[in-house]
Amino acid sequence: MKTAISLPDELYSDAEKIAASMGIPRSRLFAKALEEFIDRRKRDGITERLNEVYSGARDSDDTAVSTASLESLRELTRHDSW
């Protein structure tokens, strides 16, 4: 699909140079850059959702581990004479 966009002069110039150095048309460079941007945004969104899910699980797991550790320590030192 064809589309028209407005770019700052410096960005356009840099894109021209990079496309030439890569031996690809400028439109292919823009398409590739946009694909990479979109992929990164998708990954970031997935990471954010996973962080939300696991942040709650981590808190409850930490509490459970702390409680189990304390109970184990009490059991191990029950007969110690301090």
PDB file as gemmi writes it, atoms N, CA and C in Angstrom:
CRYST1    1.000    1.000    1.000  90.00  90.00  90.00 P 1                      
ATOM      1  N   MET A   1       0.836  -1.168   0.000  1.00  0.00           N  
ATOM      2  CA  MET A   1       0.000   0.000   0.000  1.00  0.00           C  
ATOM      3  C   MET A   1       0.886   1.237   0.000  1.00  0.00           C  
ATOM      4  N   LYS A   2       0.517   2.197  -0.770  1.00  0.00           N  
ATOM      5  CA  LYS A   2       1.261   3.449  -0.816  1.00  0.00           C  
ATOM      6  C   LYS A   2       0.668   4.419   0.185  1.00  0.00           C  
ATOM      7  N   THR A   3       1.546   5.215   0.779  1.00  0.00           N  
ATOM      8  CA  THR A   3       1.105   6.246   1.713  1.00  0.00           C  
ATOM      9  C   THR A   3       2.088   7.406   1.664  1.00  0.00           C  
ATOM     10  N   ALA A   4       1.660   8.552   2.075  1.00  0.00           N  
ATOM     11  CA  ALA A   4       2.535   9.722   2.129  1.00  0.00           C  
ATOM     12  C   ALA A   4       2.701  10.117   3.587  1.00  0.00           C  
ATOM     13  N   ILE A   5       3.933  10.428   3.960  1.00  0.00           N  
ATOM     14  CA  ILE A   5       4.211  10.862   5.327  1.00  0.00           C  
ATOM     15  C   ILE A   5       5.100  12.095   5.290  1.00  0.00           C  
ATOM     16  N   SER A   6       5.068  12.850   6.349  1.00  0.00           N  
ATOM     17  CA  SER A   6       5.948  14.004   6.479  1.00  0.00           C  
ATOM     18  C   SER A   6       7.043  13.662   7.479  1.00  0.00           C  
ATOM     19  N   LEU A   7       8.286  13.986   7.110  1.00  0.00           N  
ATOM     20  CA  LEU A   7       9.437  13.702   7.973  1.00  0.00           C  
ATOM     21  C   LEU A   7      10.280  14.958   8.117  1.00  0.00           C  
ATOM     22  N   PRO A   8      10.943  15.092   9.255  1.00  0.00           N  
ATOM     23  CA  PRO A   8      11.925  16.175   9.369  1.00  0.00           C  
ATOM     24  C   PRO A   8      13.041  15.952   8.349  1.00  0.00           C  
ATOM     25  N   ASP A   9      13.607  17.025   7.848  1.00  0.00           N  
ATOM     26  CA  ASP A   9      14.642  16.937   6.810  1.00  0.00           C  
ATOM     27  C   ASP A   9      15.807  16.046   7.228  1.00  0.00           C  
ATOM     28  N   GLU A  10      16.264  16.202   8.456  1.00  0.00           N  
ATOM     29  CA  GLU A  10      17.428  15.421   8.929  1.00  0.00           C  
ATOM     30  C   GLU A  10      17.115  13.927   8.961  1.00  0.00           C  
ATOM     31  N   LEU A  11      15.922  13.569   9.410  1.00  0.00           N  
ATOM     32  CA  LEU A  11      15.525  12.159   9.443  1.00  0.00           C  
ATOM     33  C   LEU A  11      15.450  11.590   8.030  1.00  0.00           C  
ATOM     34  N   TYR A  12      14.894  12.356   7.104  1.00  0.00           N  
ATOM     35  CA  TYR A  12      14.811  11.928   5.711  1.00  0.00           C  
ATOM     36  C   TYR A  12      16.210  11.714   5.126  1.00  0.00           C  
ATOM     37  N   SER A  13      17.105  12.645   5.396  1.00  0.00           N  
ATOM     38  CA  SER A  13      18.472  12.543   4.892  1.00  0.00           C  
ATOM     39  C   SER A  13      19.180  11.313   5.458  1.00  0.00           C  
ATOM     40  N   ASP A  14      19.022  11.094   6.760  1.00  0.00           N  
ATOM     41  CA  ASP A  14      19.629   9.905   7.378  1.00  0.00           C  
ATOM     42  C   ASP A  14      19.060   8.619   6.775  1.00  0.00           C  
ATOM     43  N   ALA A  15      17.757   8.602   6.540  1.00  0.00           N  
ATOM     44  CA  ALA A  15      17.125   7.418   5.951  1.00  0.00           C  
ATOM     45  C   ALA A  15      17.655   7.162   4.544  1.00  0.00           C  
ATOM     46  N   GLU A  16      17.826   8.227   3.775  1.00  0.00           N  
ATOM     47  CA  GLU A  16      18.392   8.091   2.420  1.00  0.00           C  
ATOM     48  C   GLU A  16      19.775   7.441   2.486  1.00  0.00           C  
ATOM     49  N   LYS A  17      20.611   7.919   3.380  1.00  0.00           N  
ATOM     50  CA  LYS A  17      21.983   7.399   3.507  1.00  0.00           C  
ATOM     51  C   LYS A  17      21.986   5.933   3.935  1.00  0.00           C  
ATOM     52  N   ILE A  18      21.165   5.628   4.917  1.00  0.00           N  
ATOM     53  CA  ILE A  18      21.138   4.246   5.418  1.00  0.00           C  
ATOM     54  C   ILE A  18      20.588   3.294   4.359  1.00  0.00           C  
ATOM     55  N   ALA A  19      19.525   3.680   3.690  1.00  0.00           N  
ATOM     56  CA  ALA A  19      18.957   2.832   2.635  1.00  0.00           C  
ATOM     57  C   ALA A  19      19.986   2.583   1.548  1.00  0.00           C  
ATOM     58  N   ALA A  20      20.712   3.628   1.157  1.00  0.00           N  
ATOM     59  CA  ALA A  20      21.746   3.478   0.120  1.00  0.00           C  
ATOM     60  C   ALA A  20      22.853   2.552   0.592  1.00  0.00           C  
ATOM     61  N   SER A  21      23.266   2.714   1.854  1.00  0.00           N  
ATOM     62  CA  SER A  21      24.356   1.859   2.364  1.00  0.00           C  
ATOM     63  C   SER A  21      23.924   0.399   2.471  1.00  0.00           C  
ATOM     64  N   MET A  22      22.621   0.177   2.692  1.00  0.00           N  
ATOM     65  CA  MET A  22      22.104  -1.187   2.774  1.00  0.00           C  
ATOM     66  C   MET A  22      21.730  -1.747   1.412  1.00  0.00           C  
ATOM     67  N   GLY A  23      21.679  -0.886   0.417  1.00  0.00           N  
ATOM     68  CA  GLY A  23      21.320  -1.329  -0.928  1.00  0.00           C  
ATOM     69  C   GLY A  23      19.851  -1.684  -1.065  1.00  0.00           C  
ATOM     70  N   ILE A  24      19.003  -0.990  -0.301  1.00  0.00           N  
ATOM     71  CA  ILE A  24      17.568  -1.250  -0.385  1.00  0.00           C  
ATOM     72  C   ILE A  24      16.841   0.060  -0.685  1.00  0.00           C  
ATOM     73  N   PRO A  25      15.644  -0.022  -1.236  1.00  0.00           N  
ATOM     74  CA  PRO A  25      14.873   1.205  -1.461  1.00  0.00           C  
ATOM     75  C   PRO A  25      14.489   1.856  -0.126  1.00  0.00           C  
ATOM     76  N   ARG A  26      14.338   3.142  -0.138  1.00  0.00           N  
ATOM     77  CA  ARG A  26      13.972   3.892   1.060  1.00  0.00           C  
ATOM     78  C   ARG A  26      12.648   3.370   1.634  1.00  0.00           C  
ATOM     79  N   SER A  27      11.701   3.053   0.778  1.00  0.00           N  
ATOM     80  CA  SER A  27      10.406   2.559   1.271  1.00  0.00           C  
ATOM     81  C   SER A  27      10.567   1.244   2.035  1.00  0.00           C  
ATOM     82  N   ARG A  28      11.497   0.402   1.568  1.00  0.00           N  
ATOM     83  CA  ARG A  28      11.756  -0.860   2.289  1.00  0.00           C  
ATOM     84  C   ARG A  28      12.371  -0.571   3.652  1.00  0.00           C  
ATOM     85  N   LEU A  29      13.247   0.412   3.728  1.00  0.00           N  
ATOM     86  CA  LEU A  29      13.838   0.798   5.016  1.00  0.00           C  
ATOM     87  C   LEU A  29      12.750   1.252   5.988  1.00  0.00           C  
ATOM     88  N   PHE A  30      11.839   2.105   5.501  1.00  0.00           N  
ATOM     89  CA  PHE A  30      10.753   2.573   6.362  1.00  0.00           C  
ATOM     90  C   PHE A  30       9.867   1.413   6.816  1.00  0.00           C  
ATOM     91  N   ALA A  31       9.563   0.514   5.910  1.00  0.00           N  
ATOM     92  CA  ALA A  31       8.728  -0.641   6.257  1.00  0.00           C  
ATOM     93  C   ALA A  31       9.417  -1.504   7.307  1.00  0.00           C  
ATOM     94  N   LYS A  32      10.718  -1.738   7.114  1.00  0.00           N  
ATOM     95  CA  LYS A  32      11.469  -2.561   8.061  1.00  0.00           C  
ATOM     96  C   LYS A  32      11.535  -1.887   9.435  1.00  0.00           C  
ATOM     97  N   ALA A  33      11.778  -0.583   9.452  1.00  0.00           N  
ATOM     98  CA  ALA A  33      11.840   0.152  10.717  1.00  0.00           C  
ATOM     99  C   ALA A  33      10.502   0.093  11.445  1.00  0.00           C  
ATOM    100  N   LEU A  34       9.415   0.245  10.701  1.00  0.00           N  
ATOM    101  CA  LEU A  34       8.095   0.196  11.307  1.00  0.00           C  
ATOM    102  C   LEU A  34       7.781  -1.202  11.836  1.00  0.00           C  
ATOM    103  N   GLU A  35       8.157  -2.229  11.087  1.00  0.00           N  
ATOM    104  CA  GLU A  35       7.960  -3.612  11.557  1.00  0.00           C  
ATOM    105  C   GLU A  35       8.686  -3.839  12.872  1.00  0.00           C  
ATOM    106  N   GLU A  36       9.934  -3.406  12.952  1.00  0.00           N  
ATOM    107  CA  GLU A  36      10.714  -3.581  14.174  1.00  0.00           C  
ATOM    108  C   GLU A  36      10.107  -2.808  15.339  1.00  0.00           C  
ATOM    109  N   PHE A  37       9.629  -1.599  15.079  1.00  0.00           N  
ATOM    110  CA  PHE A  37       8.996  -0.797  16.112  1.00  0.00           C  
ATOM    111  C   PHE A  37       7.747  -1.494  16.651  1.00  0.00           C  
ATOM    112  N   ILE A  38       6.917  -1.980  15.741  1.00  0.00           N  
ATOM    113  CA  ILE A  38       5.677  -2.653  16.142  1.00  0.00           C  
ATOM    114  C   ILE A  38       5.995  -3.928  16.918  1.00  0.00           C  
ATOM    115  N   ASP A  39       6.953  -4.724  16.459  1.00  0.00           N  
ATOM    116  CA  ASP A  39       7.341  -5.948  17.177  1.00  0.00           C  
ATOM    117  C   ASP A  39       7.812  -5.628  18.591  1.00  0.00           C  
ATOM    118  N   ARG A  40       8.613  -4.584  18.727  1.00  0.00           N  
ATOM    119  CA  ARG A  40       9.120  -4.196  20.049  1.00  0.00           C  
ATOM    120  C   ARG A  40       7.972  -3.787  20.964  1.00  0.00           C  
ATOM    121  N   ARG A  41       7.024  -3.026  20.437  1.00  0.00           N  
ATOM    122  CA  ARG A  41       5.857  -2.603  21.239  1.00  0.00           C  
ATOM    123  C   ARG A  41       5.044  -3.814  21.694  1.00  0.00           C  
ATOM    124  N   LYS A  42       4.879  -4.793  20.806  1.00  0.00           N  
ATOM    125  CA  LYS A  42       4.141  -6.005  21.176  1.00  0.00           C  
ATOM    126  C   LYS A  42       4.861  -6.745  22.291  1.00  0.00           C  
ATOM    127  N   ARG A  43       6.182  -6.898  22.149  1.00  0.00           N  
ATOM    128  CA  ARG A  43       6.956  -7.591  23.184  1.00  0.00           C  
ATOM    129  C   ARG A  43       6.889  -6.848  24.508  1.00  0.00           C  
ATOM    130  N   ASP A  44       6.984  -5.524  24.452  1.00  0.00           N  
ATOM    131  CA  ASP A  44       6.909  -4.733  25.678  1.00  0.00           C  
ATOM    132  C   ASP A  44       5.554  -4.913  26.348  1.00  0.00           C  
ATOM    133  N   GLY A  45       4.500  -4.958  25.561  1.00  0.00           N  
ATOM    134  CA  GLY A  45       3.162  -5.164  26.109  1.00  0.00           C  
ATOM    135  C   GLY A  45       3.026  -6.521  26.773  1.00  0.00           C  
ATOM    136  N   ILE A  46       3.584  -7.542  26.149  1.00  0.00           N  
ATOM    137  CA  ILE A  46       3.540  -8.888  26.721  1.00  0.00           C  
ATOM    138  C   ILE A  46       4.330  -8.920  28.015  1.00  0.00           C  
ATOM    139  N   THR A  47       5.506  -8.288  28.016  1.00  0.00           N  
ATOM    140  CA  THR A  47       6.338  -8.252  29.219  1.00  0.00           C  
ATOM    141  C   THR A  47       5.617  -7.545  30.353  1.00  0.00           C  
ATOM    142  N   GLU A  48       4.965  -6.428  30.046  1.00  0.00           N  
ATOM    143  CA  GLU A  48       4.217  -5.700  31.076  1.00  0.00           C  
ATOM    144  C   GLU A  48       3.110  -6.566  31.669  1.00  0.00           C  
ATOM    145  N   ARG A  49       2.381  -7.272  30.811  1.00  0.00           N  
ATOM    146  CA  ARG A  49       1.304  -8.133  31.310  1.00  0.00           C  
ATOM    147  C   ARG A  49       1.851  -9.276  32.152  1.00  0.00           C  
ATOM    148  N   LEU A  50       2.962  -9.870  31.726  1.00  0.00           N  
ATOM    149  CA  LEU A  50       3.567 -10.941  32.517  1.00  0.00           C  
ATOM    150  C   LEU A  50       4.061 -10.422  33.858  1.00  0.00           C  
ATOM    151  N   ASN A  51       4.644  -9.236  33.856  1.00  0.00           N  
ATOM    152  CA  ASN A  51       5.099  -8.643  35.116  1.00  0.00           C  
ATOM    153  C   ASN A  51       3.936  -8.437  36.078  1.00  0.00           C  
ATOM    154  N   GLU A  52       2.790  -7.991  35.556  1.00  0.00           N  
ATOM    155  CA  GLU A  52       1.610  -7.810  36.401  1.00  0.00           C  
ATOM    156  C   GLU A  52       1.153  -9.142  36.993  1.00  0.00           C  
ATOM    157  N   VAL A  53       1.120 -10.163  36.155  1.00  0.00           N  
ATOM    158  CA  VAL A  53       0.666 -11.476  36.612  1.00  0.00           C  
ATOM    159  C   VAL A  53       1.601 -12.024  37.683  1.00  0.00           C  
ATOM    160  N   TYR A  54       2.902 -11.962  37.423  1.00  0.00           N  
ATOM    161  CA  TYR A  54       3.853 -12.579  38.337  1.00  0.00           C  
ATOM    162  C   TYR A  54       4.157 -11.724  39.557  1.00  0.00           C  
ATOM    163  N   SER A  55       3.861 -10.446  39.523  1.00  0.00           N  
ATOM    164  CA  SER A  55       4.125  -9.616  40.704  1.00  0.00           C  
ATOM    165  C   SER A  55       3.228 -10.057  41.857  1.00  0.00           C  
ATOM    166  N   GLY A  56       1.991 -10.398  41.585  1.00  0.00           N  
ATOM    167  CA  GLY A  56       1.088 -10.890  42.624  1.00  0.00           C  
ATOM    168  C   GLY A  56       1.499 -12.262  43.115  1.00  0.00           C  
ATOM    169  N   ALA A  57       1.898 -13.119  42.203  1.00  0.00           N  
ATOM    170  CA  ALA A  57       2.322 -14.473  42.582  1.00  0.00           C  
ATOM    171  C   ALA A  57       3.587 -14.429  43.406  1.00  0.00           C  
ATOM    172  N   ARG A  58       4.487 -13.527  43.067  1.00  0.00           N  
ATOM    173  CA  ARG A  58       5.760 -13.435  43.783  1.00  0.00           C  
ATOM    174  C   ARG A  58       5.522 -13.028  45.229  1.00  0.00           C  
ATOM    175  N   ASP A  59       4.623 -12.087  45.462  1.00  0.00           N  
ATOM    176  CA  ASP A  59       4.351 -11.628  46.818  1.00  0.00           C  
ATOM    177  C   ASP A  59       3.831 -12.767  47.684  1.00  0.00           C  
ATOM    178  N   SER A  60       2.886 -13.530  47.163  1.00  0.00           N  
ATOM    179  CA  SER A  60       2.340 -14.623  47.956  1.00  0.00           C  
ATOM    180  C   SER A  60       3.367 -15.735  48.124  1.00  0.00           C  
ATOM    181  N   ASP A  61       4.183 -15.981  47.106  1.00  0.00           N  
ATOM    182  CA  ASP A  61       5.228 -16.989  47.226  1.00  0.00           C  
ATOM    183  C   ASP A  61       6.268 -16.576  48.261  1.00  0.00           C  
ATOM    184  N   ASP A  62       6.653 -15.299  48.266  1.00  0.00           N  
ATOM    185  CA  ASP A  62       7.630 -14.808  49.232  1.00  0.00           C  
ATOM    186  C   ASP A  62       7.122 -14.990  50.652  1.00  0.00           C  
ATOM    187  N   THR A  63       5.849 -14.711  50.872  1.00  0.00           N  
ATOM    188  CA  THR A  63       5.260 -14.875  52.202  1.00  0.00           C  
ATOM    189  C   THR A  63       5.258 -16.341  52.602  1.00  0.00           C  
ATOM    190  N   ALA A  64       4.895 -17.199  51.693  1.00  0.00           N  
ATOM    191  CA  ALA A  64       4.861 -18.632  51.976  1.00  0.00           C  
ATOM    192  C   ALA A  64       6.253 -19.155  52.289  1.00  0.00           C  
ATOM    193  N   VAL A  65       7.245 -18.716  51.540  1.00  0.00           N  
ATOM    194  CA  VAL A  65       8.625 -19.157  51.776  1.00  0.00           C  
ATOM    195  C   VAL A  65       9.107 -18.647  53.131  1.00  0.00           C  
ATOM    196  N   SER A  66       8.823 -17.402  53.445  1.00  0.00           N  
ATOM    197  CA  SER A  66       9.244 -16.840  54.727  1.00  0.00           C  
ATOM    198  C   SER A  66       8.615 -17.591  55.887  1.00  0.00           C  
ATOM    199  N   THR A  67       7.336 -17.887  55.778  1.00  0.00           N  
ATOM    200  CA  THR A  67       6.632 -18.617  56.827  1.00  0.00           C  
ATOM    201  C   THR A  67       7.206 -20.016  56.979  1.00  0.00           C  
ATOM    202  N   ALA A  68       7.426 -20.702  55.876  1.00  0.00           N  
ATOM    203  CA  ALA A  68       7.986 -22.053  55.922  1.00  0.00           C  
ATOM    204  C   ALA A  68       9.391 -22.035  56.495  1.00  0.00           C  
ATOM    205  N   SER A  69      10.181 -21.033  56.138  1.00  0.00           N  
ATOM    206  CA  SER A  69      11.545 -20.931  56.652  1.00  0.00           C  
ATOM    207  C   SER A  69      11.543 -20.708  58.153  1.00  0.00           C  
ATOM    208  N   LEU A  70      10.682 -19.843  58.623  1.00  0.00           N  
ATOM    209  CA  LEU A  70      10.592 -19.560  60.050  1.00  0.00           C  
ATOM    210  C   LEU A  70      10.148 -20.802  60.812  1.00  0.00           C  
ATOM    211  N   GLU A  71       9.160 -21.504  60.294  1.00  0.00           N  
ATOM    212  CA  GLU A  71       8.698 -22.731  60.947  1.00  0.00           C  
ATOM    213  C   GLU A  71       9.786 -23.796  60.972  1.00  0.00           C  
ATOM    214  N   SER A  72      10.534 -23.917  59.891  1.00  0.00           N  
ATOM    215  CA  SER A  72      11.636 -24.889  59.849  1.00  0.00           C  
ATOM    216  C   SER A  72      12.705 -24.529  60.865  1.00  0.00           C  
ATOM    217  N   LEU A  73      13.033 -23.259  60.967  1.00  0.00           N  
ATOM    218  CA  LEU A  73      14.037 -22.805  61.929  1.00  0.00           C  
ATOM    219  C   LEU A  73      13.576 -23.080  63.358  1.00  0.00           C  
ATOM    220  N   ARG A  74      12.324 -22.827  63.639  1.00  0.00           N  
ATOM    221  CA  ARG A  74      11.788 -23.113  64.983  1.00  0.00           C  
ATOM    222  C   ARG A  74      11.885 -24.603  65.299  1.00  0.00           C  
ATOM    223  N   GLU A  75      11.539 -25.431  64.325  1.00  0.00           N  
ATOM    224  CA  GLU A  75      11.602 -26.876  64.543  1.00  0.00           C  
ATOM    225  C   GLU A  75      13.033 -27.344  64.766  1.00  0.00           C  
ATOM    226  N   LEU A  76      13.958 -26.818  63.980  1.00  0.00           N  
ATOM    227  CA  LEU A  76      15.364 -27.232  64.117  1.00  0.00           C  
ATOM    228  C   LEU A  76      15.980 -26.782  65.426  1.00  0.00           C  
ATOM    229  N   THR A  77      15.549 -25.670  65.953  1.00  0.00           N  
ATOM    230  CA  THR A  77      16.167 -25.133  67.182  1.00  0.00           C  
ATOM    231  C   THR A  77      15.294 -25.362  68.412  1.00  0.00           C  
ATOM    232  N   ARG A  78      14.256 -26.167  68.290  1.00  0.00           N  
ATOM    233  CA  ARG A  78      13.317 -26.382  69.401  1.00  0.00           C  
ATOM    234  C   ARG A  78      14.004 -26.931  70.640  1.00  0.00           C  
ATOM    235  N   HIS A  79      14.948 -27.824  70.491  1.00  0.00           N  
ATOM    236  CA  HIS A  79      15.614 -28.454  71.635  1.00  0.00           C  
ATOM    237  C   HIS A  79      16.936 -27.817  71.993  1.00  0.00           C  
ATOM    238  N   ASP A  80      17.290 -26.741  71.341  1.00  0.00           N  
ATOM    239  CA  ASP A  80      18.544 -26.032  71.652  1.00  0.00           C  
ATOM    240  C   ASP A  80      18.393 -25.295  72.983  1.00  0.00           C  
ATOM    241  N   SER A  81      19.472 -25.251  73.717  1.00  0.00           N  
ATOM    242  CA  SER A  81      19.434 -24.514  74.980  1.00  0.00           C  
ATOM    243  C   SER A  81      20.219 -23.225  74.805  1.00  0.00           C  
ATOM    244  N   TRP A  82      19.513 -22.190  74.537  1.00  0.00           N  
ATOM    245  CA  TRP A  82      20.148 -20.895  74.330  1.00  0.00           C  
ATOM    246  C   TRP A  82      20.134 -20.155  75.594  1.00  0.00           C  
TER     247      TRP A  82                                                      
END                                                                             
